[in-house]
Every structure is written in C-alpha cells, then in structure tokens.
Amino acid sequence: MTLRTSPDGSDRAPAEVYDTALLDLDGVVYAGGDAIAHAVESLEAARGRGMRLAYVTNNASRTPRTVAEHLTRLGVPAGPQEVVTSAQAVARLIADAVPAGAKVLAVGGEGLVEALRERGLEPVFSADDDPVAAVQGFSPDLRWSQLAEMAYAVNRGVPWYASNTDLTIPSGRGIAPGNGAAVEVVRIATGGSPQVAGKPLPPMHRESVIRTGARRPLVVGDRLDTDIEGAYAGGVESLLVLTGVTGPAGLLAAAPRHRPTYVAADLRGLLAPHPQVAPVGGSFTCGGWTAAASSSQGLTAEGSGDPLDGLRALCAAAWSYAGEGACTLDAGKALARLGL
C-alpha cells in the first residue's frame, strides 16, 4: 500500500461507500457485557443504509452463537453466520495442515473447541492424548494446569498454534491480560513460537472474506496493532474508533502500517461524511483547526470546532513529519488544546 500521511476525507458516509463493515467487538461494539455509547443505534442505522455487518473478533473464547445472542440482547440483531472469530481462523489453519479427524490439544474456551470440531478435528485436553497439533485461545477461566499441558506438548515437538497474540483485552472493569499474555507463558517454558491466525495476520482476513463474501470491506476497530494493521496487511481501508485501547497520543505516533484511513470518536463515524485534511504551506487544516509539526515546537494545534477535526489535522502533521517512521514529537500541549 502507498505511504499514508493523512486520514482520508469522504463526501459520503462510509456506510454508503463500503458493502461490509468488518467490526471488531471488544472496545468497538461493547466493553465487557455492556454496549459502548452510540454503538447500537449507529449499527442499526448503518444496516438501514444497506451496509452489511460482520463481527470479527480476536477473542476466541465464545462461540459465534453466544456472541450473536449477546449482540442481540444489546439491541444489535445478529446471527451466528455474521460472527467471525480467531478460533475459526486458527481451526482452518490447522485443518489445512493435518489429516481429517486428527487430535488437537485445545487450551481455551468453548469457542475454540467448537471451531475445531467444525473443521472435522478432535479436541483433546492432555498432552498425553497424542495430539498432532496444539492450539491456544483466550479463556477468562484459564487454569495454570492447562498452560502446563500446552508446554508439555510443545516441548515434545507438537506444532503449536495460537488464535491470536493480543497482550491485553478490554473489559467492563478496565484492561485485562489477553491471550498473548498466556502465549508468552508457554513461550518462556518452551522457547518456541506459535503459528498465529488472528488479526493482524492474513489467516484472519482470509476467514472474514470467505465467511462474509465482502467485496469492498471496511475494517472497523479500536486497536492499531491488530485491527488497523490487519486492514493494512489485507490491502483494505479502515476506520479507527477511539472507544477502546487506542487513544489520541498513540494514534499520532502510529507507524505507517498502523495508520487508519478514517478516524472517529465512535461508531457514529460510519454514518457521516469525513472532512478532508488540506495542506496549507507547512501546516494542515481540517474544519476549524490548523496543525503543524516541527522539531523545535513539537506538535501544535490552533483553532476551534470539533476536536476530532483537530486530531485529524494533527495526524496529518505528525505522519507527514515522521514519513516511514513513527512520530516522537511531544503532543501533550496540542492534545490539551483540543481537550483530548
């Protein structure tokens, strides 16, 4: 992909431009058990404009049916066929590499076990059951003894897979350790490295496209290192919402593979046009804001209006200044000026 030095503008709402939204869940649609502000009504409106919705999550613990039931309870009607999980992606990856009906050591939740069975594999739960592969997926009820089984298998030379390696996961109470933290425990015990299927890697994007049939998808997420990088790796466009892991400072420091096409406060960003960022001399303007970057002044922002317009202008200043690297200029005063 070409080097992105600014968020894009659009005269039309993304819901009217893209055929399918590939939506992350944790930090985008809900946090813990509760819907994020504006998510339910925004998704309903996007669907009403003809955009298909698919829920693509690195969280491998729950089955698609359970996720769909959760979404429906929140007011977002969804069926299991609209949910794509990293458990499904890693199960397909394993099924492509081992014989049909093979035993696979599964350390994770119900979602991982069901995904393996869907692909015709036999989940087992002990390294002594002679598995031909071993796979880890997130589970909030993970036990130390399960990590030990995984380490025993990997140390015996069993091929090791992981649904994803997100170090953290948002919850209703804050940020909790993710599957990547458990993978690191096994890595320490074995010295190995798993094959990974989840975002931002190609198997997850492949699974999403296979299951949704999307022709012009828009990836919507809250994380630069999974959602946005996954869109970059898949050669598709993306929308970052600031309702989860990534904050304004992290966005300004984004390396090229982490720079989203669009930026919005929340899922209402699917429903409205996105203003253009325009270069003016050595500065960048968006809405009522002007932003600039220099080694002496750091990042600066002046003006008034929607703070998100100011953030878009700051992104252009920071990303243009950094080029193929990550911007390390101080952004504190500029973000304070925006109230972010």
N, C-alpha and C positions, 0 to 999 in steps of 0.2 A: 504494500500500500504506500501511497505517497506520504511524505512527511507532513503531519498535521501541525500547524502553528496557530490555529484559532478554532473555537467552536463554530459550527456552521449555523447559518440562518435558514429559515424556510418560510415562504409566504403562506403555506398551508400547514395545518396541524399534522403532526406525524400520523395520527390515526387515519388521516385521509390519504397519506402518501405510501405507507407500508402495508402489505397484506396481512402480516402476522407479527404480533408482539411476542418475543421470547422473553418472558418475565421471570426474573429471579423472585424468590419468595421472601426469605428471611431478610428483613431490612428494607424491603420494597413494598410488599403487599401486607405483611404482618410482622410483628415483633413478639416472639413468644406466642401466646394464644390470641392476641388482640390485633385487629386491623389497624394499620397506620392511617393517620388522618388523611382524608380525601381519597384513599385508595378505592374504596368500594364504589363510590359514585363516579369516579374517573374511569374505572374499568367498565362499568355499565354503559357510560356514555361512549367510550371507545368502541365497544361492541356494537352499539347502536349506529355508529358511523360506518360499520362494515369491516372493522378490523377484527381478525381472529385472534384469540388469546390462547397462549400456551404457557404453562407454568414450568419453568426449567430450574431445577434446584440441585445444588451440590449436596444437600442434606439427604443422605441415603437411608435414614433410619425408618421412615414411614413408607407405606405402600401408596401407590397413586390413588387408590380408592380412599384411603384415610385422608390424604391431602385434599382430594376433591371434596370430601364430606366437610372438612374443616373450612375450606373456602366457601362452600355453600352456606354453612352456618353463619359465616361472617357477612353474608349477603352478596357473594360473588358466585352465582351458579356455575358449577364446573363438573365435568365428568372425568373419570379416570383416564380416558384417552387424551385429555388435554394436559396431563401432567407428565413431565419427563424428568427422571431422576438420574443422578450419577450412578446409582445402583444398577439401573437398566443399561447405562453406557458401559460400565465395567463388566457386567454379565455378558454383554455381546462381545466385548474384547476377549474375555476368557473363552467363550464358546467358539470363537474363531480359531483358537489355539489348541484346544484339547478335544478328545473324542466325545461324541454324544453320550450322555449319561454318566460322564466322569464325575468322580467325587471331588468336591471343592471345600476346603476348610473355610467356614464363614464366621468372621468375627464382626458383629454389627447388629443392626436391628431387623425387624420383620421385613422392612422394605428390601434389604439386601437378600434375604433368604428367598422371598417371593420372586425377585428378579432372576436369581439363579435358576429356580425351578421353571420360570417362563421360557428360559433358553434351553431347557432339557437337561440341566445339570443337577447333581445330587449334593445338597449342602450337608456337610458333616461338621462336627464341633470339637474334634480332638485331633491332634497331630498324629495320634496312633491309629487313626482310621484310614491311613494310606491315601491321603488326598494327592491329586496330581497338580493342584494349584491351591493357593491360599489368598484370601481377599479380606481386606479391612474396610468397614464402612462405619459412619458415625452412629453411635447409640448413646442416649443420655444415661442408660443403665449399664454402661460398660464396666466389666469387672477385671481386676488385675489378673485373675486366672486366665481370662480369655487372651490377654496380651501375652501371657506366658505360652499358651498354646501356639499362637502365631509365631513367636520367637523360636519355639522348638521346631516347627515346620520349616521355617526359613533357614535355620541353621542346618537342617538336614538336606538343603538344596531344593526344596519345593519352590517353584516360581511364585513370586509374591506380587500381588496386585493391591491397589487402593482405589476406592471410589473417588476420592479427592484428597487434597492435602491442605485445605484451609486450616490455618492455625487457630482461628477464632470463629465463633458463631454468635450472632446477636440473639438475645433472649429478652423476655419481658422485664428481666431484672438487671440487664446490662450485657456486657460482652463476656462470653464463656469460652473455654477451650474447645476447639473443633477437632475434626478427625485428624488433621495434620499433627496435632499435639500427640495423639495416640500413635500415629505412624512414627514420630520421632522416638518414642519409647522403644519401639521394635527395632528401629534403625540403630539405636545405641546398643541394643542387646545382640545385634547380628552383624552390623557393619554393612548391611545390604541396602538396596534401593528398590522400591516397588515400581511396577508399571502403573501409571496413573491415568484414569479415564476422564475425570471431571474437569470442569472449567478451570483454567483457560485452554485446555488441551483439545486437539481435534476430535477425539472419540466422542466427547460430549456434544460438540456442534453437529457432528455427523448423526448422532442419535436424535437430536432435536429436529433436524431437517427430515430424516427418514420418517419420524413419527408424525410430524405436522404437515409435511408436504409444502412447506413455506417456499415461496419463490422470491419474495423481497422482504425478508425479515428485518425487524429492528430489535436488537438486544437491549433490554432494559434492566439495569442493575444498580447496586449501591457500592460495589467493590471494584477498584481499579485493577487489582491483581487477579481477579477471576472473571468477572462479567465483562469488563471493558477489554482486557487483554484477550479474552476468548473471542470477542467480536473481531478484534484486530487480526487474530490468527485465522479466523474463518473468512476474512475479507468482507465483512458486513458492517453496517453502521450501527451506532449505539447511542443510548440515552442514559446519562448518569443522573440518578436522583439522590438528593442529599438527606435521605431519611434513615441511613444505616451507618455503615462503617466509615465511608469516606467523608471527610469534612473539607471545607474550602481550602485550607492550607495544603492538605495532601493533594488536592486537585491541581493547585498552582505548581506544585513540584513534580507533576507527572512526567515520566519519560514518554517518548513517542508511542510505545505500544500500550500505554495506559491513558491516552488522551481520547475522551469520548467525542462523538460527533455533535451531540447536543448536551446541554446541562439544564436541569430543572430542580426546583425545590422539592417536588414530589410528583406523583403520577398525573397531576393536572398538566404536566408538561406534554402529555400525549394529545391534549385537546386544543392547544393554542399554537398559533404560528410562533416561530422563534426569531427574534430580531437579529439582523445582521450586525456583525462587528466590522467596522471600517477603519483602515489605517489612515491616519492624518499626520503627515510628517513622520516624526519618530514615535508617535503615540497611537492609541487605538480608542475608538469611541463605540459605545453601544447605548442606546437610549439616551439618557441624560448624563452619562458618565464618560470620563476620559481617563485612561490608564496609561502608564509608562513604566519602563524598566531601565535602570542604569546601575552601574557598579557603585556609584557614589551615593545615590539616593535610595537604592533598593527598588521595591515596587511601590508605586504611588497611584492614588485614585482621587479624582476630584469631580464634583458634580452633585446631582440629586436624582431621585426617582427610584425605580425598582432596584434593590440591592443585587438581584440576580443579573441585571444588565451590567452593573459594575463588575461583578465577578466574571462575566463573560469577557469583558474588556481586559480585565486583569489576566485572565487565561491567555489571551492573545499576546499581551505584553510579555508574560513570563515564558510561554512556549516559544515565541519568536526569539527572545533573548537566549534561551537555552539551546535552541536548534535540536540537534540529535541527542542532547543530554537532558539532565533534569535541572530545573531552576533552583538555585540555592540562595537567591536573594531574599532578604528579610521582607516578609509580607505582613508583619504584625500591624503596623500603623495603617496600611491600606485596608486591611480587613476590618479593623476597628472603625475606620471612616465609613465603611459600608454597613457597619452594625452586624457583621458576621463573625 
